[in-house]
């Protein structure tokens, strides 16, 4: 269950008369000031292909293959424990330790994202270096994927692999900040939704294609090469690195660097950037209370949605004993279900309102997570049914969130608020990994991690229900 480009603003926006001095906020407000400009199609497609280029890291490396089937597996257990049956309590406990260890690494990654991503994105935009920063972090992501080649199948290399994966998640998120900020360079108020959707769609398709390639290579037994010592998964990581480099080239060749968003003398230092960010949020609290509370609620439940993506493959492999091919095929099916449900959610949004769609989706996610936990003894069938149902709810919740934000945003401040939306999406990125890890550590089995994710979604749902919408922005009934 991968998340190709979670925080892109996909609504037509009107620039505010005065934009706050943060990178993403300013870029959203300045970049959309000319509704009649024409953006070359080559730039649009080149920008969208970045989603395709980085999708194998999300779907293959983080979710369904490398982390789930390799890092949290027998390969990193002592030989005597790995030889035990899968149902042996000792082996289950050892695998749970790996799951919680990986969760701990991603928790620290989330904290780094919280501390670094907003201000690094702000500085890149203010200095007119979004594209340069995107290039640096994209190829750093490729380098980290290549570094996974040296995560040999030995317990001594577990923390090496977990730390490299965690650093990759940090780098990917920081790259995404700059990528999302470039959206306004390749779109207008009339096309921003379509352009954002193109990137989203290419992300889903890229994930499916990458997973199908892995299945095909497994089917031909990797052409008879020696696959001992985790070589298959290490080669997959190298392949993902090459994919990232090759398919990101169009953006760097065809999309120009934007001008700085800050006026001369208006830029602030690294640490002062946090002060500016806090002032922006405080101003929003004073002047647009519903938007402020929605940003808070969405930061929580979007992290829960990210948790569904991040740990779905680990849950399938460790708690439900899916075979490698079953995990990958499940990933393909989950991407298809998520994509289709997101398309239909747009119509439901028009009919019932965005908030209704989000509440329905989050309620379904919480209920289904509890069902998967309560009936996990039924085996793989419950995960197939429950996991695909979870996938069907995730996409609509993400898509409708952008629509609802547009409805609670004061006229003339859409660019500013969508910029904060992109920034606050990183603020809570450590919560799901932390509760996943704590739940497993407390109860000693990977299946309990589901309850940690469900709790995050439930808290976000409750906060959303408390958001009071003014009459003129109530969802359409």
Buried (B, 14 or more C-beta within 10 A) or exposed (E): BBBBBBBBBBBBBBBBEEBBBBBBBBBBBBBBEEEEEEBEEEBBBBBBBBBBBBBBBBBBBBBBBBBBBBBBBBBBBEEEBBEBEEEEEEBBEBBBBBBBBBBBBBBBBBBBBBBBBBBBBBBBBBBBBBBBBBBBBBBBBBBBBBBBBEBBBBBEBBBBBBBBBBBBBBBBBBBBBBBBBBBBBBBBBEBBBEBBBBBBBBBBBBBBBBBBBBBEBBEEEEEEEEBEEBBBBBBBBBBBBEBBBEBBBBBBEBBEBBEBBBEEEEBBEEEEBBEBBEEBBEBBBEEBBBBBBBBBBBBBBBBBBBBBBBBBBBBBBBBBEBEBEBBBBBBBBBBBBBBBBBEEBBEBBEEBBBBBBBBBBBBBBBBBBBBBBEBBEEEBEBBBBBBBBBBBBBBBBBBBBBBBBBBBBBEBBBBBBBBBBBBBBBBBBBBBBBBBBBBBBEEEBBBBBBBBBBBBBBBBBEBBEEBEBEEEBEBEE
